[in-house]
Amino acid sequence: MSTAAAWDTLPAYGPAAAPARRPQLVVIEGGSAPGRAARPAGMLVPRWLRLALTLSVLAVAAVMLLGVGGAGAQSATLGSVEVRPGQTLSEIARAEMPGVLNAEAVARIQLANNLATTHVTAGQVLVIPGY
């Protein structure tokens, strides 16, 4: 069952005519809003179910973004390396982390050793992170 609404703008006439009334909204039974199709009864989803679905989708998205569950956790270290004279961080990354892009390997070594730059000195011991 659908309804439509219309403004009642007719002035009141007659012997008991009150002062001019403001327009009022009047419900017209049996009509539907123009251009809007009635929704089938089988497609009606309760509000609590929509809320539960929305919250569960948001929870899954938050878990995926935050990496809960071990997907974003750092893996164990592979070992450590002592820097030789003349050796660069790029050379160490290339030698110790084959199969990983050199820029990514350098960044991982920097993060694992709290290095602000790629500058290393001879005799410095670097931790090599797992990949």
C-alpha positions as CSV (number, residue, x, y, z in Angstrom):
1,M,0.0,0.0,0.0
2,S,1.4,3.3,-0.9
3,T,0.4,6.9,-0.3
4,A,1.1,10.3,-1.7
5,A,0.9,13.7,-0.2
6,A,-0.6,17.0,-1.6
7,W,-0.9,20.5,-0.2
8,D,-4.4,21.6,0.8
9,T,-4.4,25.2,-0.2
10,L,-8.1,25.8,-0.6
11,P,-9.4,28.6,1.6
12,A,-12.2,27.7,4.1
13,Y,-15.6,29.1,3.1
14,G,-18.9,29.1,4.8
15,P,-20.6,30.6,7.8
16,A,-18.1,29.3,10.3
17,A,-15.1,30.3,8.2
18,A,-12.1,30.8,10.4
19,P,-9.5,33.3,9.7
20,A,-7.2,32.4,6.7
21,R,-5.4,29.1,7.4
22,R,-1.9,28.2,6.4
23,P,-1.5,25.4,3.8
24,Q,-1.5,21.9,5.4
25,L,-0.1,18.6,4.1
26,V,-2.9,16.1,3.3
27,V,-2.4,12.4,2.8
28,I,-4.0,10.9,-0.3
29,E,-4.5,7.2,0.1
30,G,-3.7,4.7,-2.7
31,G,-1.4,6.9,-4.7
32,S,2.3,6.7,-5.2
33,A,4.9,9.4,-5.7
34,P,5.3,10.2,-9.4
35,G,8.3,8.6,-10.9
36,R,9.0,6.3,-8.0
37,A,8.2,2.6,-8.3
38,A,6.9,0.7,-5.3
39,R,9.4,-1.6,-3.6
40,P,8.5,-5.3,-3.7
41,A,7.8,-6.7,-0.2
42,G,10.5,-9.4,-0.6
43,M,13.3,-6.8,-0.9
44,L,12.7,-5.1,2.5
45,V,15.8,-5.5,4.7
46,P,15.3,-4.6,8.4
47,R,17.4,-1.7,9.8
48,W,19.2,-3.9,12.3
49,L,20.4,-6.2,9.6
50,R,21.7,-3.3,7.4
51,L,23.5,-2.0,10.5
52,A,25.0,-5.4,11.3
53,L,26.2,-5.8,7.7
54,T,27.7,-2.3,7.6
55,L,29.6,-2.8,10.8
56,S,30.9,-6.2,9.8
57,V,32.2,-4.8,6.5
58,L,33.9,-1.9,8.3
59,A,35.5,-4.3,10.8
60,V,36.9,-6.5,8.0
61,A,38.2,-3.4,6.2
62,A,39.9,-2.1,9.4
63,V,41.5,-5.5,10.0
64,M,42.8,-5.6,6.5
65,L,44.2,-2.0,6.7
66,L,45.8,-2.5,10.1
67,G,47.3,-5.9,9.2
68,V,46.0,-7.7,12.3
69,G,46.6,-11.4,12.1
70,G,50.2,-11.5,11.2
71,A,50.0,-10.4,7.6
72,G,51.9,-7.2,8.2
73,A,54.3,-8.5,10.9
74,Q,58.0,-8.4,10.4
75,S,59.7,-11.7,9.9
76,A,62.7,-12.9,11.9
77,T,66.2,-11.6,11.1
78,L,68.5,-13.6,8.8
79,G,71.6,-12.6,10.7
80,S,74.1,-9.8,10.9
81,V,76.9,-8.5,8.7
82,E,80.0,-6.5,9.5
83,V,80.7,-3.7,7.0
84,R,84.1,-4.0,5.3
85,P,86.1,-1.0,4.2
86,G,84.7,0.6,1.0
87,Q,81.5,-1.4,1.1
88,T,78.2,0.4,0.6
89,L,74.7,-0.3,2.0
90,S,73.5,-1.1,-1.6
91,E,76.3,-3.7,-2.0
92,I,75.4,-5.3,1.3
93,A,71.7,-5.3,0.4
94,R,72.3,-6.9,-3.0
95,A,74.6,-9.6,-1.5
96,E,72.5,-10.5,1.5
97,M,69.0,-10.2,0.2
98,P,68.9,-11.7,-3.3
99,G,65.6,-11.7,-5.0
100,V,64.5,-8.5,-3.4
101,L,64.6,-5.2,-5.3
102,N,67.7,-3.3,-4.2
103,A,65.9,-0.2,-3.1
104,E,63.5,-2.2,-1.0
105,A,66.3,-4.2,0.5
106,V,68.2,-1.1,1.4
107,A,65.1,0.4,3.0
108,R,64.5,-2.8,5.1
109,I,68.1,-2.8,6.3
110,Q,67.8,0.9,7.3
111,L,64.6,0.2,9.2
112,A,66.0,-2.8,11.0
113,N,69.1,-0.9,12.1
114,N,67.5,2.5,12.7
115,L,69.6,4.2,10.1
116,A,68.6,7.7,9.0
117,T,70.8,7.6,5.9
118,T,72.4,5.0,3.7
119,H,75.9,5.9,5.0
120,V,77.7,3.0,6.8
121,T,81.2,2.8,8.2
122,A,83.7,0.0,8.2
123,G,83.4,-2.3,11.2
124,Q,79.7,-1.4,11.8
125,V,77.5,-4.5,12.4
126,L,74.2,-4.5,10.5
127,V,71.2,-6.7,11.2
128,I,69.8,-8.3,8.0
129,P,66.0,-8.6,8.3
130,G,64.1,-11.6,6.9
131,Y,62.1,-11.3,3.7
